[in-house]
């Protein structure tokens, strides 16, 4: 029997996103000392250890810039 637990606030940080955000000047997002490490495997392991069946993922801040930004905005 599964737990049915759902994490409704979880972030993903793929390498390409961290690289692009850092290159765009976001080395210390949200006042943190740096970007935490993240991987699919580690996230799934955390979910298994915590009894979480489903996670609703979103990108961490600073997020993706809107399309009305200057062409120099970092792509994601």
N, C-alpha and C positions, 0 to 999 in steps of 0.2 A: 504494500500500500504506500502511495506517495503522500508527502506532507501537504502538497497543494499550496505551500508558501510562495508568494510572489514578491520580489523586491521591486518596488515601484520607483525607486530613485537610485539608479546606478549609472556610472559613467564609464565610457570606453576611451582609451588613449592609444590609438594605433601609432606606430612609430612615425609614419609619414605626417601625421597631424602634429605631433610634438616637434618634429623637425621644422615644419613650415611655421608653426606658431613661434618657435624660438627665433627663427630667421627673421620674423616680422617684429621682433622686439618683445615678445611675451615670454621671457625667460623665467619670470617670477609671477605666474598667474595667481590671482587672488591672495597675494601677499605671502605665498608659500616660498620656501627656500629653493625649490626647483620642481621639476615634473616628477611625479611618482612613476615607477615602472609599472607596466601593465601588459598582460598577455591573455589571450583567449584561454589557454590552458590554466593559468593561475586563477582567472576569474571563475572558470568552471569548477576548479578544485575548491575554491572558497564557497561557492554555492553548495557543492556536495557536503562539505564539512558543516555548513550552517543549515542544512535541510531545506535549501531554497530550490524550488522546482523551475521557476521562471523568473527572468530579470528583464525589466524594461530599461533598455540602455539609451543613453543620449551622450553626445559629445560633451566633454568638460569645457569649462570656460577657457578661452574667450569666445568659443563658438565660431560659427561660420559667419563672415561678414555678409551683410545684405547686398543684393545685386545693384543697389543704387550708390555704392561707394566708388571712389576714384579707381581708375584702372590699376593703380599701384597697390591696391589692397591685396593681401596674401590670399592665394587660392586654396581651396580645400575640397 
